[in-house]
Amino acid sequence: MNKTIFTIFYIIFFTTSVFSDTKILTITEGNPDAKIQLIIYESLTCSHCADFHTNVYPSLKENFIDKGLAKIEFRNFPLNMAALNASKIAHCKNDGKSDILHFLFENQNKWVKGSKIEEINSSLKKMLDDNNYGINLDYDKCIDNKKIEDHILEDRINAVKKYKLNATPTLIINNKKFDKPLKYKNLEKTLKKLI
């Protein structure tokens, strides 16, 4: 009987602690051991961040990330509730992959609509529910996930503490803030010196 009680206790304790201690993964791309370590702090409602994903990121990916020269971490710095909710969607699968994050930036003009949070949330939910996009997520479950919310807010707090960050997008290269305008030519010049 004692053995049975111990077995039940073991199963309950270790299986619940494994699930309750699930770590929220940072969204990353590239070689973890790359010489160039990039961190980009973004807000999903920020038009300049969407511009980075459209006009800077593709060349950065092709010339540095895909070649194993750089690793990039996409960190959260939500500037408003709509951005916080969208960040929860980007992290909802908790697989560390960037596809939903890129999707949200590429389609920002389709869901960042309206002057009230309820309108923006409704547009975001509608877009996610649209089968044409092929994203299979439970909007309400993602939005209500407290662990993901804590992870996102922790990113924001750490950015302020460590880098005195106050705007998005902000790029950190090997633990130093990139202070030049975030254009690909400026970035390329800086990164080539680090190879």
Residue pairs with C-beta under 8 A, 6 or more apart in sequence:
22 94
22 147
24 91
24 94
24 147
24 148
24 150
24 151
25 91
25 94
25 95
25 96
26 73
26 74
26 75
26 96
27 73
27 74
27 90
27 91
27 96
27 97
27 98
27 101
28 71
28 72
28 73
28 74
28 96
28 98
29 61
29 65
29 71
29 72
29 74
29 98
30 64
30 65
30 66
30 68
30 70
30 71
30 72
31 68
31 69
31 70
31 71
32 71
33 71
34 68
34 69
34 70
34 71
35 69
35 70
35 194
35 195
36 64
36 69
36 70
36 71
36 173
36 174
36 191
36 194
36 195
37 70
37 71
37 73
37 173
37 174
37 175
38 70
38 71
38 72
38 73
38 171
38 172
38 173
39 72
39 73
39 75
39 171
39 172
40 52
40 72
40 73
40 74
40 75
40 169
40 170
40 171
40 172
41 75
41 76
41 77
41 155
41 159
41 163
41 165
41 168
41 169
41 170
41 171
41 172
42 49
42 52
42 74
42 75
42 76
42 77
42 168
42 169
43 49
43 76
43 77
43 78
43 79
43 80
43 83
43 168
44 78
44 82
44 83
44 86
44 87
44 90
44 101
44 104
44 105
44 108
45 78
45 79
45 80
45 82
45 83
45 86
45 108
45 112
45 120
46 79
46 83
46 168
46 169
47 108
48 168
48 169
48 182
49 105
49 168
49 169
50 105
50 106
50 108
52 169
52 182
53 102
53 105
53 106
54 105
54 106
55 183
55 184
56 182
56 183
56 184
56 187
59 184
59 188
60 70
60 72
60 184
60 187
63 69
63 188
64 70
64 191
65 71
65 72
69 191
69 195
70 191
74 98
74 101
75 155
75 159
76 87
76 151
76 152
76 153
76 155
76 156
77 155
77 156
77 159
77 165
77 168
77 170
78 84
78 86
78 87
78 152
78 156
79 168
80 117
81 117
82 112
82 117
82 120
82 121
82 124
84 149
84 152
84 153
85 120
85 121
85 124
85 143
86 104
86 111
86 124
87 148
87 152
88 142
88 143
88 145
88 148
88 149
88 152
89 100
89 104
89 124
89 128
89 137
89 139
89 142
89 143
90 100
90 101
90 104
91 148
91 151
91 152
92 100
92 137
92 141
92 142
92 145
92 148
93 100
93 137
94 148
100 135
100 137
103 133
103 135
104 111
107 127
107 133
110 123
110 127
111 120
111 123
111 124
111 126
111 127
112 120
112 123
113 119
113 120
113 123
114 120
114 122
114 123
121 143
124 139
125 139
127 133
128 135
128 137
128 139
129 139
142 148
159 165
159 170
160 166
163 170
163 172
163 177
165 177
169 182
170 177
170 178
171 177
171 178
171 182
171 187
172 178
173 190
173 191
173 194
174 194
178 187
178 190
180 186
180 187
180 190
